[in-house]
Amino acid sequence: MIRKLYPFPTLSVFLLLMWLLLSGFSAGHLVLGVVLATVLPLGTLPFWPNVPRLRNFHKLVLFVLMVHWDIIVANLSVARRILGSPKNLRPAFVEVPLDIKDDFAITLLTSTVSLTPGTVSADISADASRMLVHALHVEDEAVLVEQIKQRYERRLKEIFEC
């Protein structure tokens, strides 16, 4: 019964906590937060057909913190490059071979790449075996590919059963 009411319990807890942090702590906000944390996951359930099982919540938290750190560092790097001479920029499109096959994990990977300033995931091949990434500055394509695979893709494989 509980599993039917809360198909994604972690998401429900996260929604409730975010609601309380954003709106304030009161009885009314708690009740509304519980309603939202129940209704929103149920309403979006049809859009989550094949969510991989979360294997390691601790690693997910570390991944999120690492991505936040990468976003801060990349912002500083991009700002430095843009404020410098545009002649020093070496933009490039780079194909990254994908080992993960799960659509949800691929979506998280492409979102992570796009959230990090200086890179944008531009396309996924039809067979989902490659991701096309546009980078603002690429000195060595192999280094960029290895960084995405080791820093993000490998960790997503560890976090989810995919």
N, CA, C and O of each residue as an XYZ file, in Angstrom:
648
protein
N       0.821     -1.201      0.000
C       0.000      0.000      0.000
C       0.867      1.269      0.000
O       0.625      2.194     -0.776
N       1.866      1.300      0.867
C       2.746      2.469      0.956
C       3.493      2.658     -0.360
O       3.658      3.786     -0.824
N       3.951      1.549     -0.969
C       4.708      1.629     -2.231
C       3.846      2.194     -3.353
O       4.353      2.889     -4.233
N       2.540      1.902     -3.330
C       1.645      2.466     -4.352
C       1.429      3.957     -4.128
O       1.327      4.720     -5.089
N       1.358      4.375     -2.877
C       1.141      5.782     -2.561
C       2.408      6.607     -2.759
O       2.352      7.776     -3.141
N       3.551      5.979     -2.493
C       4.839      6.648     -2.653
C       5.743      5.792     -3.540
O       6.592      5.059     -3.033
N       5.565      5.882     -4.866
C       6.366      5.040     -5.764
C       7.864      5.378     -5.730
O       8.706      4.521     -5.998
N       8.182      6.625     -5.401
C       9.570      7.071     -5.297
C       9.737      7.739     -3.935
O       9.704      8.966     -3.842
N       9.916      6.948     -2.880
C       9.962      7.529     -1.534
C      11.069      8.561     -1.347
O      10.872      9.560     -0.656
N      12.222      8.332     -1.951
C      13.321      9.298     -1.823
C      12.934     10.631     -2.447
O      13.214     11.690     -1.886
N      12.291     10.576     -3.605
C      11.830     11.800     -4.260
C      10.797     12.510     -3.396
O      10.827     13.735     -3.277
N       9.894     11.764     -2.801
C       8.872     12.369     -1.943
C       9.498     13.070     -0.746
O       9.104     14.185     -0.407
N      10.463     12.432     -0.106
C      11.144     13.049      1.039
C      11.886     14.305      0.581
O      11.849     15.334      1.255
N      12.557     14.217     -0.566
C      13.290     15.360     -1.098
C      12.327     16.523     -1.391
O      12.619     17.668     -1.046
N      11.185     16.231     -2.025
C      10.207     17.277     -2.327
C       9.679     17.927     -1.049
O       9.542     19.148     -0.976
N       9.387     17.112     -0.057
C       8.895     17.654      1.216
C       9.944     18.562      1.862
O       9.626     19.666      2.304
N      11.170     18.103      1.915
C      12.232     18.907      2.525
C      12.457     20.211      1.758
O      12.602     21.272      2.365
N      12.485     20.134      0.430
C      12.680     21.345     -0.371
C      11.519     22.307     -0.171
O      11.721     23.518     -0.080
N      10.297     21.770     -0.103
C       9.129     22.628      0.114
C       9.251     23.359      1.451
O       9.023     24.566      1.532
N       9.611     22.619      2.490
C       9.730     23.239      3.810
C      10.868     24.256      3.859
O      10.739     25.297      4.502
N      11.975     23.963      3.188
C      13.084     24.914      3.163
C      12.719     26.193      2.410
O      13.136     27.286      2.795
N      11.946     26.056      1.346
C      11.597     27.218      0.524
C      10.437     28.031      1.099
O      10.406     29.253      0.952
N       9.486     27.364      1.751
C       8.289     28.076      2.195
C       8.272     28.375      3.687
O       7.521     29.241      4.135
N       9.069     27.685      4.440
C       9.096     27.913      5.886
C       8.483     26.739      6.629
O       7.755     25.927      6.058
N       8.789     26.673      7.893
C       8.329     25.567      8.712
C       7.096     25.996      9.507
O       7.190     26.803     10.432
N       5.950     25.449      9.137
C       4.718     25.655      9.896
C       3.836     24.440      9.652
O       4.098     23.648      8.746
N       2.802     24.294     10.450
C       1.912     23.136     10.313
C       1.237     23.128      8.937
O       1.132     22.085      8.293
N       0.786     24.296      8.502
C       0.119     24.390      7.199
C       1.048     24.030      6.048
O       0.655     23.325      5.118
N       2.273     24.514      6.117
C       3.249     24.200      5.071
C       3.643     22.731      5.103
O       3.913     22.129      4.064
N       3.675     22.155      6.308
C       3.979     20.726      6.420
C       2.885     19.896      5.762
O       3.177     18.959      5.019
N       1.621     20.236      6.033
C       0.504     19.498      5.423
C       0.542     19.650      3.903
O       0.420     18.660      3.181
N       0.708     20.873      3.415
C       0.767     21.095      1.972
C       1.975     20.392      1.358
O       1.888     19.857      0.253
N       3.099     20.391      2.071
C       4.287     19.694      1.581
C       4.069     18.199      1.464
O       4.513     17.583      0.495
N       3.388     17.601      2.440
C       3.079     16.165      2.377
C       2.148     15.874      1.194
O       2.323     14.877      0.494
N       1.168     16.742      0.977
C       0.263     16.558     -0.166
C       1.044     16.639     -1.474
O       0.876     15.786     -2.346
N       1.887     17.645     -1.619
C       2.682     17.787     -2.844
C       3.653     16.622     -3.016
O       3.824     16.117     -4.126
N       4.288     16.195     -1.931
C       5.246     15.088     -2.001
C       4.557     13.771     -2.336
O       5.215     12.824     -2.765
N       3.243     13.697     -2.146
C       2.481     12.505     -2.505
C       1.950     12.617     -3.929
O       2.080     11.680     -4.717
N       1.354     13.755     -4.263
C       0.664     13.922     -5.547
C       1.642     14.065     -6.725
O       1.407     13.478     -7.782
N       2.712     14.817     -6.569
C       3.629     15.047     -7.694
C       4.277     13.756     -8.220
O       4.256     13.531     -9.430
N       4.846     12.907     -7.367
C       5.386     11.651     -7.902
C       4.316     10.758     -8.527
O       4.572     10.100     -9.536
N       3.123     10.730     -7.939
C       2.050      9.931     -8.530
C       1.626     10.486     -9.892
O       1.353      9.727    -10.822
N       1.575     11.811     -9.998
C       1.183     12.443    -11.261
C       2.208     12.281    -12.369
O       1.861     12.282    -13.550
N       3.470     12.142    -11.989
C       4.523     12.003    -13.007
C       4.931     10.547    -13.225
O       5.828     10.272    -14.021
N       4.293      9.627    -12.538
C       4.646      8.203    -12.638
C       4.650      7.675    -14.076
O       5.546      6.907    -14.426
N       3.678      8.058    -14.928
C       3.713      7.550    -16.313
C       4.939      7.991    -17.112
O       5.277      7.362    -18.114
N       5.601      9.051    -16.688
C       6.760      9.558    -17.409
C       8.069      8.908    -16.938
O       9.140      9.248    -17.441
N       7.994      7.987    -15.988
C       9.160      7.308    -15.439
C       9.028      5.811    -15.690
O       8.962      5.042    -14.731
N       8.989      5.379    -16.927
C       8.704      3.955    -17.175
C       9.799      2.993    -16.730
O       9.482      1.922    -16.213
N      11.048      3.323    -16.904
C      12.144      2.392    -16.610
C      13.228      3.044    -15.766
O      14.375      3.158    -16.198
N      12.874      3.459    -14.595
C      13.864      4.082    -13.722
C      14.764      2.980    -13.164
O      14.272      2.022    -12.567
N      16.076      3.110    -13.355
C      16.964      2.085    -12.804
C      16.954      2.131    -11.286
O      16.741      3.180    -10.678
N      17.184      0.988    -10.697
C      17.224      0.932     -9.232
C      18.463      1.654     -8.716
O      19.569      1.499     -9.233
N      18.234      2.435     -7.691
C      19.318      3.142     -7.031
C      20.117      2.127     -6.228
O      19.591      1.511     -5.302
N      21.364      1.956     -6.574
C      22.222      0.978     -5.915
C      22.896      1.570     -4.688
O      23.072      0.883     -3.682
N      23.275      2.849     -4.765
C      24.060      3.428     -3.684
C      23.686      4.898     -3.494
O      24.168      5.764     -4.224
N      22.833      5.174     -2.519
C      22.371      6.539     -2.256
C      23.531      7.428     -1.820
O      23.594      8.595     -2.206
N      24.440      6.894     -1.028
C      25.604      7.665     -0.556
C      26.420      8.178     -1.738
O      26.845      9.333     -1.748
N      26.639      7.320     -2.734
C      27.404      7.748     -3.911
C      26.637      8.775     -4.737
O      27.243      9.630     -5.383
N      25.300      8.693     -4.719
C      24.489      9.692     -5.417
C      24.690     11.065     -4.777
O      24.858     12.061     -5.482
N      24.674     11.120     -3.465
C      24.894     12.389     -2.763
C      26.287     12.939     -3.087
O      26.441     14.132     -3.347
N      27.295     12.071     -3.069
C      28.651     12.506     -3.411
C      28.735     12.982     -4.866
O      29.442     13.944     -5.167
N      28.012     12.306     -5.765
C      27.980     12.699     -7.176
C      27.384     14.104     -7.320
O      27.933     14.944     -8.033
N      26.269     14.352     -6.646
C      25.624     15.667     -6.719
C      26.557     16.753     -6.190
O      26.660     17.827     -6.784
N      27.231     16.483     -5.087
C      28.181     17.460     -4.535
C      29.347     17.692     -5.494
O      29.795     18.824     -5.673
N      29.834     16.616     -6.107
C      30.934     16.742     -7.054
C      30.513     17.580     -8.273
O      31.278     18.421     -8.745
N      29.297     17.346     -8.777
C      28.816     18.108     -9.932
C      28.680     19.589     -9.563
O      29.020     20.463    -10.360
N      28.189     19.863     -8.369
C      28.110     21.259     -7.935
C      29.507     21.900     -7.898
O      29.685     23.034     -8.341
N      30.465     21.187     -7.381
C      31.845     21.691     -7.340
C      32.360     21.912     -8.769
O      32.982     22.935     -9.055
N      32.099     20.952     -9.659
C      32.540     21.085    -11.052
C      31.906     22.299    -11.724
O      32.548     22.968    -12.535
N      30.661     22.582    -11.392
C      29.974     23.746    -11.970
C      30.661     25.033    -11.512
O      30.857     25.950    -12.310
N      31.021     25.102    -10.250
C      31.711     26.298     -9.728
C      33.066     26.470    -10.408
O      33.393     27.562    -10.874
N      33.849     25.406    -10.465
C      35.172     25.472    -11.085
C      35.052     25.815    -12.570
O      35.820     26.631    -13.079
N      34.099     25.201    -13.266
C      33.927     25.464    -14.705
C      33.480     26.903    -14.952
O      33.885     27.511    -15.943
N      32.653     27.453    -14.070
C      32.247     28.854    -14.214
C      33.459     29.772    -14.171
O      33.579     30.699    -14.972
N      34.345     29.509    -13.239
C      35.553     30.337    -13.133
C      36.442     30.171    -14.363
O      36.997     31.144    -14.874
N      36.571     28.944    -14.827
C      37.394     28.673    -16.005
C      36.820     29.336    -17.256
O      37.554     29.943    -18.036
N      35.524     29.220    -17.440
C      34.872     29.830    -18.609
C      34.983     31.352    -18.533
O      35.259     32.005    -19.540
N      34.773     31.912    -17.361
C      34.887     33.372    -17.214
C      36.290     33.840    -17.579
O      36.462     34.847    -18.266
N      37.291     33.097    -17.110
C      38.686     33.462    -17.419
C      38.935     33.383    -18.918
O      39.576     34.268    -19.485
N      38.444     32.351    -19.557
C      38.667     32.190    -21.001
C      37.925     33.251    -21.815
O      38.454     33.765    -22.800
N      36.705     33.573    -21.403
C      35.913     34.545    -22.163
C      36.463     35.953    -21.991
O      36.451     36.750    -22.929
N      36.940     36.254    -20.799
C      37.509     37.582    -20.570
C      38.872     37.740    -21.242
O      39.352     38.857    -21.435
N      39.485     36.619    -21.593
C      40.759     36.662    -22.312
C      40.522     36.853    -23.804
O      39.435     37.248    -24.226
N      41.511     36.579    -24.563
C      41.425     36.753    -26.013
C      40.614     35.617    -26.643
O      40.874     34.445    -26.370
N      39.638     35.956    -27.479
C      38.858     34.919    -28.152
C      39.703     34.061    -29.101
O      39.307     32.953    -29.465
N      40.853     34.576    -29.491
C      41.738     33.820    -30.381
C      42.298     32.581    -29.686
O      42.708     31.626    -30.346
N      42.314     32.598    -28.352
C      42.860     31.469    -27.601
C      41.857     30.327    -27.405
O      42.224     29.249    -26.937
N      40.610     30.563    -27.758
C      39.594     29.521    -27.609
C      39.723     28.482    -28.714
O      40.013     28.816    -29.863
N      39.510     27.241    -28.363
C      39.526     26.145    -29.337
C      38.244     25.329    -29.183
O      38.277     24.232    -28.624
N      37.110     25.852    -29.672
C      35.866     25.096    -29.557
C      35.916     23.847    -30.433
O      36.590     23.817    -31.462
N      35.189     22.822    -30.001
C      35.194     21.577    -30.769
C      33.976     20.739    -30.425
O      33.413     20.836    -29.334
N      33.584     19.913    -31.390
C      32.601     18.870    -31.160
C      33.361     17.576    -30.941
O      34.265     17.243    -31.708
N      33.000     16.853    -29.904
C      33.702     15.621    -29.549
C      32.669     14.516    -29.344
O      31.661     14.717    -28.666
N      32.927     13.347    -29.934
C      32.060     12.191    -29.713
C      32.573     11.394    -28.525
O      33.750     11.039    -28.454
N      31.664     11.119    -27.593
C      31.999     10.345    -26.405
C      31.276      8.995    -26.501
O      30.045      8.962    -26.506
N      32.010      7.891    -26.576
C      31.350      6.578    -26.597
C      30.724      6.307    -25.224
O      31.318      6.595    -24.186
N      29.512      5.747    -25.246
C      28.793      5.506    -24.002
C      28.788      4.024    -23.649
O      28.529      3.167    -24.494
N      29.077      3.744    -22.392
C      28.981      2.381    -21.881
C      27.621      2.144    -21.238
O      27.126      1.017    -21.232
N      27.018      3.191    -20.701
C      25.698      3.031    -20.097
C      24.644      2.955    -21.189
O      24.756      3.620    -22.219
N      23.623      2.143    -20.961
C      22.584      1.952    -21.968
C      21.216      2.381    -21.478
O      20.289      2.518    -22.276
N      21.074      2.594    -20.185
C      19.793      2.970    -19.617
C      19.447      4.413    -19.981
O      20.273      5.312    -19.823
N      18.221      4.634    -20.470
C      17.810      5.969    -20.904
C      17.884      6.999    -19.778
O      18.301      8.136    -20.000
N      17.481      6.603    -18.580
C      17.489      7.519    -17.439
C      18.920      7.940    -17.101
O      19.190      9.121    -16.883
N      19.822      6.980    -17.058
C      21.224      7.273    -16.741
C      21.858      8.134    -17.839
O      22.648      9.031    -17.544
N      21.517      7.867    -19.096
C      22.026      8.686    -20.205
C      21.501     10.116    -20.077
O      22.231     11.077    -20.322
N      20.232     10.249    -19.693
C      19.663     11.584    -19.500
C      20.396     12.327    -18.385
O      20.685     13.516    -18.516
N      20.695     11.634    -17.296
C      21.452     12.270    -16.212
C      22.852     12.670    -16.667
O      23.351     13.733    -16.297
N      23.481     11.818    -17.469
C      24.820     12.133    -17.973
C      24.784     13.351    -18.887
O      25.602     14.259    -18.742
N      23.845     13.377    -19.824
C      23.769     14.524    -20.739
C      23.414     15.805    -19.992
O      23.915     16.879    -20.325
N      22.558     15.696    -18.990
C      22.212     16.879    -18.184
C      23.420     17.375    -17.402
O      23.650     18.579    -17.299
N      24.184     16.449    -16.858
C      25.379     16.822    -16.101
C      26.377     17.545    -16.992
O      26.940     18.569    -16.603
N      26.594     17.007    -18.194
C      27.529     17.640    -19.132
C      27.031     19.028    -19.515
O      27.819     19.971    -19.593
N      25.718     19.160    -19.756
C      25.172     20.454    -20.161
C      25.146     21.461    -19.016
O      25.266     22.664    -19.250
N      24.990     20.985    -17.781
C      24.983     21.895    -16.636
C      26.359     22.467    -16.344
O      26.479     23.554    -15.779
N      27.382     21.747    -16.724
C      28.743     22.199    -16.465
C      29.129     23.235    -17.518
O      29.215     22.900    -18.700
N      29.362     24.484    -17.117
C      29.686     25.529    -18.098
C      30.895     25.152    -18.959
O      31.877     24.581    -18.484
N      30.781     25.494    -20.233
C      31.864     25.209    -21.171
C      31.602     23.969    -22.000
O      32.280     23.743    -23.002
N      30.613     23.145    -21.594
C      30.265     21.958    -22.371
C      28.751     21.856    -22.507
O      27.995     22.248    -21.618
N      28.334     21.316    -23.649
C      26.913     21.081    -23.912
C      26.793     19.741    -24.614
O      27.493     19.488    -25.594
N      25.913     18.883    -24.122
C      25.653     17.639    -24.855
C      24.720     18.006    -26.002
O      23.592     18.445    -25.781
N      25.197     17.823    -27.218
C      24.472     18.285    -28.389
C      23.566     17.222    -28.998
O      22.540     17.552    -29.594
N      23.935     15.940    -28.854
C      23.139     14.896    -29.495
C      23.524     13.535    -28.920
O      24.619     13.347    -28.391
N      22.602     12.604    -29.039
C      22.836     11.199    -28.718
C      22.586     10.425    -30.002
O      21.602     10.678    -30.697
N      23.463      9.487    -30.323
C      23.283      8.700    -31.540
C      21.996      7.881    -31.446
O      21.502      7.631    -30.346
N      21.459      7.468    -32.571
C      20.198      6.722    -32.615
C      20.259      5.437    -31.796
O      19.261      5.037    -31.197
N      21.411      4.793    -31.766
C      21.549      3.552    -30.993
C      22.041      3.805    -29.569
O      22.344      2.855    -28.847
N      22.124      5.065    -29.158
C      22.540      5.479    -27.810
C      23.930      4.963    -27.437
O      24.205      4.676    -26.271
N      24.789      4.852    -28.426
C      26.145      4.379    -28.150
C      27.168      5.517    -28.087
O      28.308      5.311    -27.669
N      26.749      6.729    -28.508
C      27.660      7.871    -28.533
C      26.911      9.152    -28.165
O      25.732      9.317    -28.478
N      27.619     10.039    -27.502
C      27.076     11.355    -27.170
C      27.970     12.400    -27.837
O      29.195     12.349    -27.724
N      27.355     13.327    -28.519
C      28.090     14.417    -29.150
C      28.125     15.597    -28.169
O      27.084     16.082    -27.727
N      29.318     16.039    -27.847
C      29.506     17.120    -26.877
C      30.181     18.289    -27.570
O      31.162     18.111    -28.291
N      29.653     19.486    -27.349
C      30.333     20.683    -27.815
C      31.022     21.303    -26.609
O      30.401     21.521    -25.568
N      32.311     21.584    -26.761
C      33.080     22.194    -25.685
C      33.632     23.528    -26.147
O      34.033     23.684    -27.301
N      33.649     24.476    -25.247
C      34.136     25.816    -25.554
C      35.635     25.828    -25.834
O      36.111     26.587    -26.678
N      36.372     24.983    -25.120
C      37.819     24.951    -25.290
C      38.310     23.520    -25.100
O      38.155     22.931    -24.031
N      38.909     22.969    -26.167
C      39.413     21.592    -26.119
C      40.868     21.597    -26.568
O      41.184     21.931    -27.709
N      41.734     21.222    -25.656
C      43.140     21.086    -26.031
C      43.438     19.679    -26.505
O      44.240     19.482    -27.418
N      42.790     18.692    -25.884
C      42.994     17.299    -26.247
C      41.648     16.577    -26.134
O      41.104     16.438    -25.039
N      41.118     16.123    -27.266
C      39.810     15.453    -27.270
C      39.807     14.212    -26.389
O      38.824     13.949    -25.697
N      40.886     13.453    -26.407
C      40.955     12.221    -25.613
C      40.847     12.519    -24.124
O      40.247     11.745    -23.379
N      41.417     13.623    -23.691
C      41.353     14.003    -22.274
C      39.908     14.348    -21.895
O      39.433     13.944    -20.833
N      39.212     15.091    -22.754
C      37.817     15.445    -22.487
C      36.947     14.193    -22.419
O      36.122     14.051    -21.517
N      37.136     13.286    -23.377
C      36.362     12.040    -23.394
C      36.618     11.244    -22.123
O      35.678     10.762    -21.491
N      37.867     11.105    -21.750
C      38.214     10.327    -20.552
C      37.674     10.991    -19.290
O      37.246     10.305    -18.361
N      37.691     12.308    -19.254
C      37.181     13.023    -18.094
C      35.678     12.783    -17.937
O      35.211     12.524    -16.828
N      34.926     12.864    -19.017
C      33.475     12.625    -18.954
C      33.193     11.184    -18.554
O      32.320     10.927    -17.725
N      33.926     10.250    -19.136
C      33.692      8.837    -18.850
C      34.058      8.476    -17.406
O      33.314      7.757    -16.739
N      35.189      8.970    -16.930
C      35.636      8.604    -15.592
C      34.935      9.413    -14.497
O      34.563      8.875    -13.454
N      34.766     10.685    -14.746
C      34.226     11.554    -13.697
C      32.715     11.405    -13.566
O      32.189     11.474    -12.455
N      32.006     11.204    -14.673
C      30.545     11.179    -14.633
C      29.954      9.807    -14.962
O      29.198      9.251    -14.165
N      30.292      9.264    -16.125
C      29.652      8.017    -16.558
C      29.956      6.860    -15.609
O      29.046      6.120    -15.234
N      31.193      6.693    -15.222
C      31.567      5.598    -14.319
C      30.811      5.699    -13.000
O      30.348      4.693    -12.463
N      30.690      6.903    -12.489
C      29.990      7.094    -11.213
C      28.494      6.808    -11.353
O      27.884      6.249    -10.442
N      27.906      7.184    -12.480
C      26.482      6.880    -12.692
C      26.257      5.371    -12.775
O      25.233      4.867    -12.313
N      27.204      4.661    -13.357
C      27.097      3.195    -13.391
C      27.166      2.615    -11.994
O      26.503      1.618    -11.709
N      27.954      3.215    -11.119
C      28.061      2.758     -9.742
C      26.805      3.092     -8.929
O      26.417      2.338     -8.036
N      26.183      4.214     -9.242
C      25.016      4.673     -8.478
C      23.770      3.871     -8.838
O      22.996      3.487     -7.962
N      23.582      3.620    -10.136
C      22.388      2.923    -10.599
C      22.745      1.530    -11.085
O      23.890      1.250    -11.441
N      21.755      0.675    -11.094
C      21.952     -0.679    -11.636
C      21.748     -0.621    -13.143
O      20.676     -0.957    -13.645
N      22.769     -0.200    -13.851
C      22.646     -0.122    -15.314
C      23.978     -0.453    -15.970
O      24.082     -0.442    -17.197
